[in-house]
Amino acid sequence: MATCSSSNPIFNVANNTESTFCRSKLCSSIMLCRPHKVLAQGASVGVDLFLALVENEFIECNYGQHFLYVSIGVPIKDVARYEIIQAVATSETETGVSEGSKNGGLRGKLNKVVLAYSGGLDTSVIVPWLRENYGCEVVCFTADVGQGIKELEGLEAKAKASGACQLVVKDLKEEFVRDYIFPCLRAGAIYERKYLLGTSMARPVIAKAMVDVAKEVGADAVSHGCTGKGNDQVRFELTFFALNPELNVVAPWREWDITGREDAIEYAKKHNVPVPVTKKSIYSRDRNLWHLSHEGDILEDPANEPRKDMYMMSIDPEDAPNQPEYLEIGIVAGIPVSVNGKDLSPATLLSELNEIGGRHGIGRIDMVENRLVGMKSRGVYETPGGTILFTAVRELESLTLDRETMQVKDSLALKYAELVYAGRWFDPLRVSMDAFMEEITKTTTGSVTLKLYKGSVTVISRKSPYSLYREDISSFESGQIYNQADAAGFIRLYGLPMRVRAMLEKGI
């Protein structure tokens, strides 16, 4: 555009002041707008027209603190033809992001990014950051994995106020329980003796849905709000790699200069992103249908006892009812199907057990675990329904699995849990191990009755049509199948290596 040799005052609609704007052509109208969308007389003027006007020097652009000021130098008749008359700022101006260049942002160019979105401060700030740094559209994605209705309220308004072009919400609760939780339950997967893998199982189902949404909306990238110090970044990205290796992955916490909550708030204010006004929790929490985790604050010192008011899914066992409650869990091929004789869908069954277990203080775990990235971390987990189900399934296996099978299954369960914890859900090894678990639990069918009382789960009875337990064999009374005299020869052969070593040592 030609260098300006004169200047005339331009009326600033944003704050009712005059500012000087240089131009070489006669100004016939003034607009306040965003470069990709201009409104005129209530009608939208497209991007192509706007850019064409810029290229042909019909308009001049100058960025102010928050808005773009445009001086139109075309004759009045041409202005009328294009219906560009005293335009106003659109709602999209609220994000304050400079996205005039179609060639990319500060860090490169992406077309459309699907962002794992919660509506909290971090992901709200990521939306304008992506647009500013990658010149892209942002599609926010939220998975309902049972985190609670309150966390889903008002998300669309929040997403669009942050600058997203769309919010996609998918209900994944049944898929989560059926295809992720129950296979881990069947495998007996527990990480480091305690952790029932609540967050670890949820990340691959969310990431898989993000890959699906990216295909649906034509996105060329996905993004998440995980920090560079945690496990979740690995879990998300390994799933992306496994399901669509062509997708670009953007992890803002590994790129930007924001170092904490105050920096994020400052960035949000600078870009006119509504900052969530909810009270900031002193804990870092993750909730889904399987569990609720707590980290941070006083929990960072392993010597500190958790506060009583921290727990949200379960009552303090000391305050639980003084009367026990009995439950019968029905199981088919290693998978829970009913509670007290009532068949339920996977998500409904787990929800009901969460409520029952929670009121008896079931499923509280306090542990120090080894994160995948190398550091130790302390976390407190509430898994009421999951604790009940693990107890029931494992107990039924005591009837239906023989000794060798149970030992091999238990040894593989450790590796299975490690793979899930590390985000390798779609690894062929885990898939193959799952096929093994499915095969050997085909006969793990029956029911287990449990007693819940002040934080404890006690097995009362177990029954199975495929039970390997035989009362006529196990009884201390004499029977036809087991001859006690046979034990003498067995013991001599079984103990032969020990006997030979002792003979060597004594010179016999």
C-alpha positions in Angstrom: 0.0 0.0 0.0 1.3 3.5 -0.8 2.9 5.6 1.9 0.5 8.1 3.3 1.3 11.8 3.0 -1.7 13.1 4.8 -3.8 12.3 7.8 -7.4 12.8 8.8 -9.1 12.0 12.1 -10.9 8.6 12.3 -13.7 8.2 14.8 -12.9 5.3 17.2 -16.1 3.5 17.9 -14.6 1.4 20.7 -13.9 4.2 23.1 -15.5 7.3 21.4 -12.2 9.0 20.8 -10.5 10.3 17.7 -7.3 8.8 16.4 -5.2 9.7 13.4 -5.2 7.3 10.4 -3.0 8.0 7.4 -4.4 7.3 4.0 -3.7 8.2 0.4 -7.3 7.9 -0.8 -10.5 9.7 0.0 -12.3 8.0 2.9 -15.9 7.5 2.3 -16.8 5.3 5.2 -15.3 3.9 8.4 -15.6 0.3 9.7 -14.8 -1.4 13.0 -14.3 -5.1 12.2 -12.4 -8.3 12.3 -10.5 -9.1 9.1 -12.2 -12.4 8.5 -15.8 -11.2 9.0 -17.4 -7.8 8.4 -21.0 -6.9 9.1 -22.9 -4.4 7.0 -26.5 -3.6 7.5 -26.9 -6.9 9.3 -25.5 -8.9 6.4 -22.1 -10.7 6.4 -19.4 -9.7 4.0 -17.2 -12.7 3.2 -13.6 -13.2 3.8 -12.7 -13.3 0.1 -14.3 -9.9 -0.6 -12.5 -8.4 2.4 -9.1 -9.7 1.4 -9.7 -8.6 -2.2 -10.4 -5.1 -1.1 -7.1 -5.1 1.0 -5.1 -6.4 -1.9 -6.4 -3.8 -4.3 -5.7 -1.0 -1.8 -9.4 -0.1 -1.6 -9.1 -0.3 2.2 -6.4 0.3 4.7 -6.0 -1.6 8.0 -4.5 -0.6 11.3 -4.7 -2.6 14.5 -5.6 -0.7 17.7 -5.4 -2.1 21.2 -8.4 -4.4 20.7 -10.0 -3.7 17.3 -9.1 -3.4 13.7 -9.8 0.1 12.1 -10.5 0.1 8.4 -10.6 3.1 6.1 -12.5 2.6 2.8 -11.2 4.5 -0.1 -13.5 3.3 -2.8 -16.1 5.7 -4.3 -19.4 5.9 -2.5 -21.3 4.1 -5.3 -18.9 1.1 -5.0 -19.4 1.1 -1.2 -23.2 1.0 -1.7 -22.8 -1.8 -4.2 -21.0 -4.0 -1.7 -23.2 -2.8 1.1 -20.3 -1.9 3.3 -21.7 0.9 5.3 -20.6 1.8 8.9 -20.0 -1.8 10.0 -19.9 -2.8 13.6 -17.7 -5.3 15.6 -19.0 -8.8 15.6 -19.1 -11.0 18.7 -16.0 -12.7 17.6 -14.0 -9.5 18.4 -14.3 -10.5 22.1 -11.4 -12.9 21.8 -9.1 -10.1 20.7 -7.0 -12.4 18.7 -5.1 -11.2 15.6 -5.9 -13.6 12.9 -5.8 -11.5 9.8 -3.2 -13.6 8.1 -4.5 -16.6 6.3 -0.9 -17.7 6.0 -0.6 -18.8 9.6 0.1 -17.7 13.2 3.2 -17.0 15.2 4.3 -20.6 15.3 3.0 -22.0 12.0 -0.2 -22.7 10.1 -2.9 -25.3 10.9 -6.3 -25.5 9.3 -8.5 -26.8 12.2 -7.7 -28.1 15.6 -9.8 -30.3 17.9 -9.1 -29.4 21.5 -9.8 -31.5 24.5 -11.9 -29.0 26.4 -13.2 -28.8 30.0 -14.3 -25.2 30.2 -11.8 -24.4 32.9 -9.2 -21.7 32.9 -6.4 -23.6 31.1 -8.5 -24.9 28.1 -10.3 -21.6 27.8 -7.0 -19.9 27.4 -5.7 -22.5 24.9 -8.5 -21.6 22.4 -7.2 -18.1 21.6 -3.6 -19.2 22.0 -4.1 -21.8 19.2 -5.8 -19.2 17.0 -3.1 -16.7 17.6 -0.1 -19.0 17.2 -1.4 -21.4 14.5 -3.9 -19.3 12.6 -6.5 -22.0 12.9 -10.1 -22.7 13.7 -10.7 -24.4 17.0 -13.3 -27.1 17.6 -13.7 -27.8 21.3 -14.4 -31.4 22.3 -15.8 -32.5 25.6 -16.3 -36.2 26.5 -18.9 -37.1 29.1 -17.2 -39.9 31.0 -19.3 -39.4 34.1 -17.6 -36.4 35.6 -21.0 -34.9 36.6 -23.6 -32.7 35.0 -22.2 -29.5 36.7 -19.0 -29.8 34.8 -20.9 -29.9 31.5 -23.2 -26.9 32.1 -22.7 -23.8 30.0 -19.8 -25.3 28.0 -21.0 -24.2 24.6 -21.2 -20.5 25.7 -17.8 -20.7 27.3 -16.2 -22.3 24.3 -17.6 -19.8 21.8 -16.8 -16.8 24.1 -13.2 -18.1 24.1 -13.2 -18.0 20.3 -14.0 -21.6 19.4 -16.1 -22.1 16.2 -17.8 -25.2 17.6 -18.3 -27.4 20.6 -18.8 -31.1 20.2 -20.0 -33.1 23.3 -20.2 -36.9 23.2 -21.7 -39.2 25.8 -19.0 -41.9 26.3 -20.1 -43.3 29.6 -21.4 -46.7 28.3 -18.4 -47.1 26.0 -16.0 -46.1 28.8 -17.3 -48.7 31.2 -18.0 -51.5 28.7 -14.9 -51.3 26.5 -12.2 -49.9 28.9 -13.2 -50.4 32.6 -14.6 -53.9 32.3 -11.7 -55.4 30.3 -9.3 -54.0 33.0 -11.5 -55.4 35.7 -11.6 -58.8 34.0 -7.8 -58.7 33.7 -7.4 -57.8 37.4 -5.2 -54.8 36.4 -4.0 -52.8 39.5 -1.0 -50.5 39.2 1.5 -50.7 42.0 -0.7 -52.8 44.3 -3.3 -50.1 44.9 -4.3 -47.9 41.9 -7.4 -49.0 40.0 -6.4 -47.0 36.9 -9.3 -44.5 36.9 -7.6 -41.7 34.9 -5.5 -44.1 32.9 -8.5 -45.9 31.5 -10.4 -42.6 30.7 -7.7 -41.0 28.5 -7.7 -43.4 25.6 -11.5 -43.4 25.2 -11.4 -39.6 25.2 -8.5 -39.4 22.8 -10.1 -42.0 20.5 -13.2 -39.8 20.3 -11.1 -36.8 19.5 -9.6 -38.7 16.5 -13.1 -39.5 15.3 -14.2 -35.9 15.7 -11.2 -34.7 13.8 -12.2 -36.8 10.9 -15.8 -35.6 11.1 -14.9 -31.9 11.0 -11.9 -32.2 8.7 -9.3 -31.1 11.3 -5.6 -31.6 10.7 -4.6 -31.4 14.3 -5.6 -32.2 17.9 -4.6 -30.5 21.1 -4.8 -31.1 24.8 -4.2 -29.2 28.0 -1.9 -31.7 29.8 1.2 -30.4 31.5 4.7 -31.5 30.6 5.2 -33.2 34.0 2.3 -35.7 34.0 1.3 -39.0 32.6 -1.8 -37.8 30.7 0.2 -36.1 27.9 1.6 -39.5 27.0 -1.8 -41.3 27.2 -3.4 -38.8 24.9 -0.6 -38.7 22.3 0.1 -42.4 22.1 -3.6 -42.9 21.3 -3.4 -40.2 18.6 -0.3 -41.9 17.1 -1.9 -45.3 17.1 -5.2 -44.2 15.5 -4.2 -41.5 13.1 -0.4 -40.9 12.8 -1.0 -38.1 10.3 -2.6 -35.8 12.8 -0.5 -32.9 14.1 -0.4 -32.7 17.9 -0.2 -29.4 19.8 0.6 -29.4 23.5 0.5 -25.7 24.6 1.9 -26.4 28.1 5.1 -27.6 26.4 5.3 -24.5 24.1 3.9 -21.4 25.7 5.3 -19.0 28.3 2.4 -19.4 30.7 3.8 -20.9 33.9 0.8 -20.8 36.3 -2.7 -19.7 37.1 -1.9 -16.0 37.4 -0.2 -16.0 34.0 -3.2 -17.8 32.5 -5.6 -15.2 34.0 -3.5 -12.4 32.6 -3.5 -13.9 29.2 -7.2 -14.4 29.3 -7.8 -10.8 30.3 -5.5 -9.6 27.5 -7.5 -11.5 25.0 -10.9 -10.8 26.4 -11.5 -14.4 27.3 -14.1 -14.8 30.1 -12.3 -16.1 33.1 -14.2 -18.8 35.1 -15.4 -17.2 38.3 -15.8 -20.5 40.2 -13.8 -20.9 43.4 -10.4 -22.4 42.6 -10.0 -25.8 44.3 -6.8 -26.2 46.3 -6.6 -29.7 44.9 -6.1 -31.0 41.4 -8.9 -33.4 40.8 -10.0 -35.8 38.0 -13.4 -37.3 38.1 -15.1 -39.9 36.0 -17.6 -42.7 36.5 -14.9 -45.0 37.9 -13.2 -42.7 40.4 -12.2 -39.3 41.8 -8.6 -38.5 42.3 -7.1 -35.8 44.5 -3.6 -34.3 44.2 -1.8 -31.2 45.4 -1.8 -28.8 48.4 -1.2 -30.7 51.7 -1.1 -34.0 49.8 2.3 -33.1 48.3 3.8 -34.0 51.7 3.3 -37.8 52.1 3.4 -37.3 55.9 0.2 -35.3 55.9 -3.2 -36.9 56.6 -5.8 -35.9 54.1 -8.5 -33.5 55.3 -11.9 -35.0 56.1 -13.7 -32.4 53.9 -11.6 -33.3 50.8 -13.5 -36.5 49.9 -16.5 -36.1 47.6 -17.6 -39.6 46.5 -17.5 -41.3 49.8 -18.5 -40.7 53.4 -15.9 -41.0 56.2 -16.1 -44.7 57.3 -16.4 -43.5 60.9 -19.6 -41.7 59.9 -21.0 -44.6 57.8 -24.2 -46.4 58.9 -23.9 -48.7 61.9 -25.8 -51.4 60.1 -24.0 -53.4 57.3 -25.5 -53.7 53.8 -25.5 -56.9 51.7 -25.0 -56.9 47.9 -25.1 -59.7 45.4 -23.1 -59.1 42.2 -23.9 -61.2 39.2 -21.0 -62.0 36.8 -20.9 -63.5 33.4 -17.5 -64.5 31.8 -15.6 -62.2 34.2 -17.9 -59.2 33.5 -20.4 -57.8 36.1 -24.0 -57.8 34.8 -26.3 -57.4 37.7 -26.8 -56.0 41.3 -29.1 -57.9 43.6 -30.5 -59.9 40.7 -31.3 -56.8 38.6 -29.6 -56.7 35.2 -28.2 -53.2 34.5 -26.2 -51.6 31.7 -22.5 -51.2 32.4 -22.6 -47.5 33.2 -25.9 -47.8 35.3 -24.5 -50.7 37.2 -21.3 -48.8 38.1 -23.3 -45.6 39.0 -25.5 -47.6 41.4 -22.5 -49.2 43.1 -20.8 -45.9 43.5 -23.8 -44.6 45.4 -24.1 -47.7 47.6 -20.4 -48.0 48.2 -20.0 -44.2 48.8 -22.4 -44.1 51.7 -20.5 -46.9 53.4 -17.1 -45.3 53.0 -15.8 -47.9 50.5 -12.8 -47.5 48.2 -10.5 -44.9 49.7 -6.9 -45.3 48.7 -3.9 -43.1 49.7 -0.7 -43.9 47.8 2.6 -42.7 46.5 3.0 -43.9 43.0 5.8 -43.8 40.4 4.8 -41.7 37.4 5.7 -42.7 33.9 7.9 -39.6 33.5 10.1 -40.7 36.4 9.0 -38.8 39.5 7.0 -40.0 42.4 3.6 -38.4 43.2 1.1 -38.8 46.0 -2.5 -39.2 45.2 -5.7 -40.0 47.1 -8.4 -41.9 45.1 -12.0 -42.6 45.8 -13.3 -45.7 43.9 -16.3 -47.0 45.7 -18.0 -49.0 43.0 -14.8 -50.2 41.5 -13.6 -51.6 44.8 -16.8 -53.6 45.2 -16.5 -55.0 41.7 -12.8 -55.9 42.0 -13.5 -57.8 45.2 -16.4 -59.7 43.6 -14.7 -60.7 40.4 -11.5 -61.8 42.1 -13.4 -63.8 44.6 -15.4 -65.7 41.9 -12.1 -66.6 40.1 -11.2 -68.5 43.3 -13.8 -71.0 42.3 -13.4 -71.1 38.5 -9.6 -70.8 37.8 -7.1 -73.6 38.6 -3.8 -72.8 40.3 -1.5 -72.5 37.2 -4.0 -70.4 35.3 -4.5 -68.0 38.3 -0.8 -67.6 38.7 -0.2 -66.8 35.1 -3.2 -64.4 35.0 -1.9 -62.6 38.1 1.5 -62.2 36.6 0.2 -60.9 33.3 -2.2 -58.5 35.2 0.9 -56.6 36.4 2.1 -56.0 32.9 -1.4 -55.3 31.7 -1.8 -52.6 34.4 1.6 -51.1 33.5 0.6 -50.8 29.8 -2.7 -49.1 30.6 -1.0 -46.7 33.1 1.6 -45.8 30.4 -1.1 -45.0 27.8 -0.5 -48.0 25.6 -4.1 -49.1 25.4 -3.9 -49.6 21.6 -0.6 -51.4 21.8 -0.8 -54.9 20.2 0.6 -56.4 23.3 -2.3 -55.2 25.5 -4.8 -56.3 22.8 -3.2 -59.7 22.7 -3.2 -60.0 26.5 -6.8 -59.0 26.5 -7.6 -61.9 24.2 -5.9 -64.2 26.7 -7.9 -62.7 29.6 -11.2 -63.1 27.7 -10.4 -66.7 26.9 -9.5 -67.9 30.4 -12.4 -66.1 32.1 -15.1 -67.7 29.9 -16.2 -69.9 32.9 -15.9 -67.1 35.5 -19.7 -66.9 35.8 -21.8 -66.9 38.9 -22.5 -64.5 41.8 -20.8 -63.2 44.9 -22.4 -61.8 48.0 -20.6 -59.0 49.8 -21.1 -57.2 53.2 -20.4 -53.5 53.2 -19.6 -52.0 56.6 -17.7 -48.8 57.6 -15.2 -48.8 54.8 -14.8 -52.6 54.5 -15.9 -55.1 51.9 -16.3 -58.7 53.2 -17.1 -61.7 51.0 -20.0 -63.6 52.4 -20.6 -66.2 49.7 -19.7 -67.2 46.2 -21.5 -69.5 43.7 -20.7 -70.7 40.1 -22.1 -73.4 37.8 -18.5 -73.8 36.7 -16.9 -74.1 40.2 -13.9 -76.4 40.4 -14.5 -76.7 44.1 -15.8 -80.2 45.1 -17.1 -80.7 48.6 -16.8 -84.4 48.3 -13.1 -84.0 47.5 -12.3 -81.2 49.9 -14.1 -82.6 52.9 -12.1 -84.0 55.8 -14.3 -87.0 55.7 -13.0 -90.0 53.7 -14.1 -90.0 50.0 -13.8 -92.2 46.9 -11.8 -89.8 44.7 -9.0 -88.7 47.0 -7.0 -91.3 48.8 -5.0 -89.8 51.6 -2.4 -92.5 51.5 -1.4 -91.2 48.0 0.0 -88.1 49.7 3.1 -90.0 51.0 4.5 -90.8 47.6 3.7 -87.3 46.3 5.6 -85.7 49.2 8.6 -87.9 48.6 8.8 -86.9 45.0 8.0 -83.3 45.5 10.6 -82.9 48.2 13.3 -84.9 46.4 15.4 -81.9 45.4 15.5 -80.6 49.0 16.4 -84.1 50.3 19.3 -84.5 47.8 20.8 -81.1 48.7 20.6 -81.9 52.4 22.3 -85.3 51.7 25.1 -83.5 49.8 25.7 -81.0 52.6 25.9 -83.8 55.2 28.1 -86.1 53.1 25.5 -88.9 52.9 
